[in-house]
Amino acid sequence: MVAAPPVARSVGQSSNNSAASMATVAELKSALREALEARGVLGQLKARIRSEVFRALDDQSEERPPLTHENLLINELIREYLEFNKYRYTASVLIAESGQPEVPLDRRFLASELNVVEEPSAAAVPLLYSLLSHFLSSADSGKLFLRNPPNPQQHPQQANKGDGESL
């Protein structure tokens, strides 16, 4: 019996090794996915990738409104709500699209800026929930009269130079 040439053996072995390494790569991918999910990192990575893709595709020619003090506070209330409800993908897009700082504002600072005094137990939920609860359960049967705020796309100093009309 004549032995197969060494080249033929190595090709056959290579084919077997390739199948074995494919199974190993698939197992590695699966193990990596499970580990990242268990650590809670996979969702964050996906959100970051989506955010970066959004930034790359974003039309920079369209001018965005400036990040005024009011917009900063509103965006922060929304971000706190989104993160509390685990809407991380949406929060990452909000941050990328609005120009909101990556690091959230301190909650005490946010409450202070909104002239809100919190009970310690209220800190367990986003400020937006507490504000809504206040307005829905207000013992005062009077109505809240809203007036026309300054143009949110202008800086407050610029808005004060306008005609000053209010509702």
C-alpha positions in Angstrom: 0.0 0.0 0.0 1.4 3.4 -1.0 1.0 6.3 1.5 -0.6 9.5 0.3 1.8 12.2 -0.5 2.5 14.6 2.4 0.7 17.5 0.6 -2.5 15.5 0.3 -2.4 14.7 4.0 -1.9 18.3 5.0 -4.8 19.5 2.8 -7.1 16.9 4.3 -5.9 17.8 7.8 -6.2 21.5 7.0 -9.8 20.9 6.0 -10.5 19.1 9.3 -8.6 21.8 11.2 -10.7 24.5 9.4 -13.9 22.9 10.5 -12.6 22.5 14.0 -11.5 26.1 14.1 -14.8 27.3 12.8 -16.6 25.6 15.6 -14.1 27.1 18.0 -14.7 30.6 16.6 -18.5 30.1 16.8 -18.1 28.9 20.4 -15.8 31.9 21.2 -18.3 34.3 19.7 -21.1 32.7 21.7 -19.1 32.8 25.0 -18.0 36.4 24.4 -21.6 37.5 23.7 -22.8 35.7 26.9 -20.1 37.2 29.0 -20.7 40.7 27.7 -24.5 40.3 28.2 -24.0 39.0 31.8 -21.8 42.0 32.6 -24.4 44.4 31.1 -21.8 45.7 28.6 -23.2 44.4 25.3 -26.1 46.9 25.2 -23.8 49.7 26.0 -21.4 48.7 23.2 -24.3 48.4 20.8 -25.6 51.9 21.8 -22.1 53.4 21.4 -21.7 51.9 18.0 -25.1 53.1 16.9 -24.3 56.6 18.3 -21.0 56.6 16.3 -22.7 55.4 13.1 -25.4 58.1 13.6 -22.6 60.8 14.0 -20.9 59.6 10.9 -24.1 59.7 8.9 -25.5 62.9 10.4 -26.0 65.8 8.1 -23.7 68.5 9.6 -24.9 71.0 7.1 -28.2 71.3 8.9 -27.8 73.9 11.7 -29.0 72.8 15.1 -30.3 75.1 17.8 -27.8 76.2 20.3 -27.6 74.3 23.6 -29.1 77.0 25.7 -29.5 76.8 29.5 -33.2 75.8 29.0 -32.4 73.2 26.4 -29.6 71.8 28.6 -32.1 71.4 31.5 -34.9 69.9 29.4 -32.5 67.4 27.7 -31.2 66.4 31.1 -34.7 65.7 32.4 -35.3 63.6 29.3 -32.0 61.8 29.6 -32.6 61.0 33.3 -36.0 59.6 32.4 -34.6 57.5 29.4 -31.8 56.0 31.5 -34.1 55.2 34.4 -36.4 53.3 32.0 -33.4 51.6 30.3 -33.9 53.3 27.0 -30.1 53.5 26.6 -30.1 53.5 22.8 -32.5 56.5 22.7 -30.5 58.3 25.3 -27.3 57.8 23.3 -28.9 59.3 20.2 -30.3 62.2 22.3 -26.8 63.0 23.6 -25.2 62.7 20.1 -27.8 64.7 18.4 -28.4 67.5 20.9 -24.7 68.1 21.9 -25.6 67.4 25.5 -22.5 66.7 27.6 -21.6 63.0 27.9 -21.5 63.3 31.7 -24.9 63.8 33.2 -25.6 66.9 35.3 -25.7 66.4 39.0 -29.2 65.8 40.1 -29.0 68.3 43.0 -27.8 70.9 40.6 -30.7 70.1 38.2 -33.3 70.3 41.1 -31.8 73.6 42.2 -32.0 75.1 38.8 -35.7 74.1 38.6 -36.4 75.5 42.1 -37.4 72.0 43.2 -37.0 70.8 46.8 -37.0 67.1 47.0 -37.8 64.7 49.8 -35.0 62.0 50.1 -37.5 59.3 48.9 -38.1 61.3 45.7 -34.6 60.7 44.5 -35.4 57.1 43.6 -37.3 58.3 40.5 -36.4 60.8 37.8 -37.3 64.4 38.4 -39.7 64.3 35.5 -41.9 61.8 37.3 -42.0 64.0 40.4 -42.8 67.1 38.4 -45.6 65.3 36.6 -46.9 63.9 39.9 -47.0 67.3 41.4 -49.1 68.7 38.5 -51.4 65.8 38.4 -52.1 65.6 42.1 -52.0 69.3 42.9 -54.5 70.1 45.7 -54.9 73.6 44.2 -57.8 73.4 41.8 -56.5 76.5 40.1 -55.0 76.3 36.6 -51.4 76.9 35.7 -51.2 79.8 33.3 -48.4 79.3 30.8 -46.9 82.2 29.1 -44.8 82.3 25.9 -41.3 81.4 26.9 -38.3 83.0 25.1 -37.5 81.5 21.8 -35.8 78.2 22.8 -33.4 78.5 19.9 -32.1 81.8 21.1 -29.8 82.5 24.0 -31.8 84.1 26.9 -30.1 87.5 26.4 -31.1 87.5 22.8 -34.7 86.6 23.6 -35.0 89.5 26.0 -34.3 91.9 23.1 -37.4 90.7 21.3 -40.9 92.2 21.4 -41.6 90.8 24.8 -45.1 89.4 24.0 -46.5 86.7 26.2 -49.7 84.7 26.3 
